[in-house]
Amino acid sequence: MKVDFLEPTTLDEAVALLSQHADNAKVIAGGTALVLMLQQRLVAPAALVSLGRIPGWDFVRREADGLHVGALTRLRAAERSSFVREFCPALAHAFGVVGNVRVRHQATVGGNLAEADYASDPPAMLLALDARVNAIGPNGKRQIPLSDFLLGFYTTALASNEILSEVVIPPLPASGRAVYLKYTSRSSEDRPCVGVAAVADIDESGRCRDLRVAVGAAVETPQRMPKAEAMAMGESFADDLIDAIADEYARSLDPLSDVRGSAWYRREMIRVFVRRALKEVRDGHR
């Protein structure tokens, strides 16, 4: 089957091409995921709309409303960006543990999110940071909270003729702390069996003003548990409170089974790594 390879030079042109080809086109940026899917004949689009010739969307910058990361920014560039490292070292770490350095030199931030692969590192960290994505479509731009963007296995809130243009992460308070922990059950370069991101704001007396914990890879989409997070509000992070929050995450989430671990095993690892993440933010990681 012949596949048309289309190379627009603007996002608006790319959107127009997607609209023209309806559901028979796929967007390709770094190609680290889509090329494998094409090789395995999991997808068979009539057209590929490449974003490789579109300038200006591979940026990282600080603005008044937070950190902006262009969708075409390579994961390696995001990992090494001084803006990202100063803004939130845990976010730089989450970008930096994806696959290996060859993958990160090719894969893009936008592609990583738009693929909606459950076994990925950045989405959980970005969810805990209350990130949102900007999308461009035929009706203009719209902003989507990441919590509403990731809908299920390889499924997002993007319409077939929309393109993710950038990710925006609101600023953390000066007293904010964050950590991302990745657990692999097979090899150091493998995709995560469980990923846990924790973001906390703790006052001078050690009491919690805000807590966000997102679990990824073990579940269909990264998940936060507001009921468990609320247990920490106004409280000191004593070990028994940390254990109770970790138990609530393990009890409430519905883990997956795959080659990286059974549902039972993942449930136990959720408990372990939520506990570890909370202890790390309590002890001062940022």
VEXDREN-2710 file (C-alpha; in Angstrom, 1 decimal):
% VEXDREN-2710
k/r/px/py/pz
1/MET/0.0/0.0/0.0
2/LYS/1.4/3.4/-1.0
3/VAL/1.7/5.9/1.8
4/ASP/2.0/9.6/1.1
5/PHE/4.7/11.4/3.0
6/LEU/3.6/15.0/3.5
7/GLU/6.0/17.7/4.8
8/PRO/4.2/20.9/5.8
9/THR/6.2/23.9/7.0
10/THR/3.7/25.3/9.5
11/LEU/1.4/23.8/12.1
12/ASP/-1.6/25.4/10.3
13/GLU/-0.6/23.6/7.1
14/ALA/-0.2/20.3/9.0
15/VAL/-3.7/20.8/10.5
16/ALA/-5.1/21.4/7.0
17/LEU/-3.5/18.2/5.7
18/LEU/-4.9/16.2/8.6
19/SER/-8.4/17.6/7.9
20/GLN/-8.0/16.8/4.2
21/HIS/-7.1/13.1/4.9
22/ALA/-9.7/12.7/7.7
23/ASP/-8.9/9.6/9.8
24/ASN/-6.5/8.1/7.2
25/ALA/-3.4/10.1/8.3
26/LYS/-0.9/9.9/11.1
27/VAL/1.3/12.6/12.5
28/ILE/5.0/11.7/12.7
29/ALA/7.6/13.8/14.7
30/GLY/10.6/11.8/16.1
31/GLY/9.0/8.6/14.9
32/THR/10.4/6.4/17.7
33/ALA/7.0/4.9/18.3
34/LEU/5.1/5.2/15.1
35/VAL/7.9/3.6/12.9
36/LEU/7.7/0.5/15.1
37/MET/3.9/0.4/14.8
38/LEU/4.2/0.7/11.0
39/GLN/6.8/-2.0/10.9
40/GLN/4.6/-4.3/12.9
41/ARG/1.6/-3.4/10.8
42/LEU/-0.4/-2.2/13.8
43/VAL/-1.3/0.9/11.9
44/ALA/-1.7/1.4/8.1
45/PRO/-2.3/5.1/7.3
46/ALA/-2.8/6.4/3.8
47/ALA/-0.6/9.5/4.7
48/LEU/2.0/10.5/7.1
49/VAL/2.1/14.2/8.1
50/SER/5.7/14.9/9.1
51/LEU/6.4/17.8/11.5
52/GLY/10.1/17.7/10.8
53/ARG/10.2/20.8/8.6
54/ILE/8.2/23.0/10.9
55/PRO/10.4/25.5/12.6
56/GLY/10.0/27.2/15.9
57/TRP/8.4/24.5/18.1
58/ASP/11.5/23.0/19.6
59/PHE/11.9/25.5/22.5
60/VAL/12.1/25.6/26.3
61/ARG/11.4/28.9/28.0
62/ARG/10.2/30.4/31.3
63/GLU/7.2/32.7/31.1
64/ALA/5.0/34.3/33.7
65/ASP/2.6/31.4/33.8
66/GLY/5.3/28.7/34.1
67/LEU/7.6/26.6/31.9
68/HIS/6.7/26.2/28.2
69/VAL/8.1/23.3/26.3
70/GLY/7.5/23.1/22.5
71/ALA/6.1/19.9/21.2
72/LEU/9.0/19.3/18.9
73/THR/11.6/19.6/21.6
74/ARG/13.7/16.4/21.8
75/LEU/13.6/14.6/25.1
76/ARG/17.3/14.9/25.3
77/ALA/17.2/18.6/24.9
78/ALA/14.5/18.9/27.6
79/GLU/16.5/16.7/29.9
80/ARG/19.6/18.9/29.5
81/SER/17.8/22.2/29.5
82/SER/19.0/24.6/32.2
83/PHE/15.5/26.1/32.3
84/VAL/14.0/22.6/33.0
85/ARG/16.7/21.8/35.6
86/GLU/16.3/25.1/37.4
87/PHE/12.5/24.9/37.3
88/CYS/12.2/21.3/38.5
89/PRO/15.1/18.9/38.6
90/ALA/12.6/16.0/39.0
91/LEU/11.1/16.9/35.6
92/ALA/14.5/16.9/34.0
93/HIS/15.1/13.5/35.6
94/ALA/11.8/12.1/34.2
95/PHE/12.8/13.2/30.7
96/GLY/16.2/11.7/31.2
97/VAL/15.2/8.1/32.1
98/VAL/13.2/7.5/28.9
99/GLY/14.7/4.5/27.1
100/ASN/18.4/5.3/26.2
101/VAL/20.2/8.4/25.0
102/ARG/19.7/7.4/21.3
103/VAL/16.0/7.3/21.8
104/ARG/16.0/10.6/23.7
105/HIS/17.9/12.3/20.9
106/GLN/15.1/11.3/18.5
107/ALA/11.9/11.3/20.5
108/THR/10.0/14.5/21.1
109/VAL/8.1/15.8/24.1
110/GLY/4.9/16.2/22.1
111/GLY/5.2/12.8/20.5
112/ASN/5.7/11.2/23.9
113/LEU/2.4/12.6/25.2
114/ALA/0.4/12.3/22.0
115/GLU/1.3/8.6/21.8
116/ALA/-0.4/8.0/25.2
117/ASP/1.7/4.9/25.9
118/TYR/0.9/3.8/29.4
119/ALA/4.5/2.6/30.0
120/SER/6.2/6.0/29.7
121/ASP/7.9/8.2/32.3
122/PRO/7.1/11.9/31.6
123/PRO/3.3/11.7/31.8
124/ALA/3.2/10.8/35.5
125/MET/5.6/13.6/36.4
126/LEU/3.8/16.1/34.2
127/LEU/0.4/15.1/35.8
128/ALA/1.8/15.6/39.3
129/LEU/3.0/19.1/38.2
130/ASP/-0.5/20.0/37.0
131/ALA/0.7/20.4/33.4
132/ARG/-1.6/21.3/30.5
133/VAL/-1.1/21.0/26.8
134/ASN/-2.0/23.4/24.0
135/ALA/-3.5/22.0/20.8
136/ILE/-3.9/23.6/17.4
137/GLY/-6.8/22.6/15.1
138/PRO/-9.0/24.0/12.4
139/ASN/-11.0/26.0/14.9
140/GLY/-7.8/27.6/16.5
141/LYS/-6.1/26.9/19.7
142/ARG/-7.4/25.2/22.9
143/GLN/-5.8/24.3/26.2
144/ILE/-6.3/20.9/27.8
145/PRO/-5.3/19.9/31.3
146/LEU/-3.2/16.8/31.2
147/SER/-5.7/15.1/33.5
148/ASP/-8.3/15.4/30.7
149/PHE/-5.8/14.8/27.8
150/LEU/-4.8/11.2/28.5
151/LEU/-8.0/9.1/28.1
152/GLY/-6.8/5.5/27.8
153/PHE/-4.5/3.1/26.0
154/TYR/-2.9/5.1/23.1
155/THR/-5.9/7.5/23.3
156/THR/-5.9/11.2/23.9
157/ALA/-8.4/14.1/23.8
158/LEU/-6.9/15.3/20.5
159/ALA/-9.3/15.4/17.5
160/SER/-8.0/13.6/14.4
161/ASN/-7.2/17.1/12.9
162/GLU/-5.5/18.6/16.0
163/ILE/-1.8/18.8/16.8
164/LEU/-0.3/19.2/20.2
165/SER/1.8/22.3/20.0
166/GLU/3.3/22.8/23.5
167/VAL/3.3/21.7/27.2
168/VAL/2.8/24.3/29.9
169/ILE/3.8/23.6/33.5
170/PRO/2.7/26.0/36.2
171/PRO/5.4/27.3/38.6
172/LEU/6.1/25.6/41.8
173/PRO/6.2/27.6/45.1
174/ALA/9.7/28.3/46.4
175/SER/9.1/25.7/49.1
176/GLY/7.9/23.1/46.6
177/ARG/9.6/19.8/46.3
178/ALA/9.3/17.1/43.7
179/VAL/10.6/13.6/42.9
180/TYR/10.2/11.0/40.1
181/LEU/11.0/7.4/40.8
182/LYS/11.1/4.8/38.0
183/TYR/11.1/1.1/38.7
184/THR/12.0/-1.4/36.0
185/SER/11.6/-5.1/36.5
186/ARG/13.8/-6.3/33.7
187/SER/16.7/-3.9/32.6
188/SER/17.8/-0.4/33.4
189/GLU/16.8/0.8/29.9
190/ASP/13.4/-0.9/29.9
191/ARG/10.2/0.9/30.1
192/PRO/8.8/1.4/33.6
193/CYS/6.9/-1.3/35.5
194/VAL/5.8/1.5/37.9
195/GLY/6.5/5.2/37.9
196/VAL/5.7/7.5/40.8
197/ALA/5.9/11.3/40.8
198/ALA/5.3/13.3/44.0
199/VAL/5.1/17.0/44.3
200/ALA/4.7/18.6/47.8
201/ASP/4.7/22.0/49.4
202/ILE/5.8/21.7/53.0
203/ASP/5.9/24.7/55.5
204/GLU/8.7/25.6/57.9
205/SER/7.1/23.4/60.7
206/GLY/7.0/20.4/58.4
207/ARG/3.3/20.5/57.7
208/CYS/1.9/19.8/54.2
209/ARG/0.3/22.6/52.3
210/ASP/-0.2/20.7/49.1
211/LEU/0.4/17.2/47.8
212/ARG/0.2/15.7/44.4
213/VAL/1.1/12.1/43.7
214/ALA/0.8/10.5/40.3
215/VAL/1.3/6.8/39.5
216/GLY/2.1/5.8/35.9
217/ALA/3.0/2.7/33.9
218/ALA/1.2/0.4/36.3
219/VAL/-2.2/1.6/35.2
220/GLU/-3.9/2.5/31.9
221/THR/-3.3/6.2/32.3
222/PRO/-1.3/8.1/35.0
223/GLN/-3.6/8.4/38.1
224/ARG/-3.8/10.7/41.1
225/MET/-5.9/9.9/44.1
226/PRO/-7.3/13.1/45.6
227/LYS/-8.7/11.3/48.6
228/ALA/-5.2/10.0/49.5
229/GLU/-3.6/13.3/48.8
230/ALA/-6.1/15.1/51.1
231/MET/-4.9/12.9/54.0
232/ALA/-1.7/14.9/54.1
233/MET/-3.2/18.4/54.2
234/GLY/-2.1/20.3/57.3
235/GLU/-0.3/17.2/58.6
236/SER/3.3/16.4/59.3
237/PHE/4.8/13.7/57.1
238/ALA/5.3/11.1/59.8
239/ASP/6.0/7.6/58.7
240/ASP/2.6/6.3/59.7
241/LEU/0.9/9.0/57.5
242/ILE/3.2/8.1/54.6
243/ASP/2.3/4.4/55.0
244/ALA/-1.4/5.2/55.1
245/ILE/-1.2/7.2/51.8
246/ALA/0.8/4.5/50.1
247/ASP/-1.7/1.9/51.2
248/GLU/-4.5/4.0/49.9
249/TYR/-2.9/4.2/46.4
250/ALA/-2.2/0.5/46.4
251/ARG/-5.7/-0.4/47.5
252/SER/-7.5/2.1/45.2
253/LEU/-5.7/1.7/41.8
254/ASP/-6.4/-1.1/39.4
255/PRO/-3.0/-2.2/38.1
256/LEU/-2.3/-3.9/34.8
257/SER/-0.7/-7.2/34.0
258/ASP/1.9/-7.5/31.3
259/VAL/5.4/-8.8/30.7
260/ARG/6.8/-6.3/33.2
261/GLY/4.7/-7.6/36.1
262/SER/1.4/-9.0/37.2
263/ALA/-1.4/-6.9/38.7
264/TRP/-0.6/-8.2/42.2
265/TYR/3.1/-7.5/41.8
266/ARG/2.4/-4.0/40.5
267/ARG/0.1/-3.3/43.4
268/GLU/2.9/-4.1/45.9
269/MET/5.4/-2.0/43.9
270/ILE/2.9/1.0/43.9
271/ARG/2.8/0.7/47.7
272/VAL/6.6/0.6/47.9
273/PHE/7.4/3.4/45.5
274/VAL/4.7/5.8/46.7
275/ARG/6.1/5.4/50.2
276/ARG/9.7/6.0/48.9
277/ALA/8.6/9.1/46.9
278/LEU/6.8/10.6/49.9
279/LYS/9.8/10.1/52.1
280/GLU/12.1/11.7/49.5
281/VAL/9.9/14.9/49.2
282/ARG/9.6/15.0/53.0
283/ASP/13.4/14.9/53.3
284/GLY/13.9/17.8/51.0
285/HIS/14.2/16.7/47.4
286/ARG/13.2/19.3/44.8
END
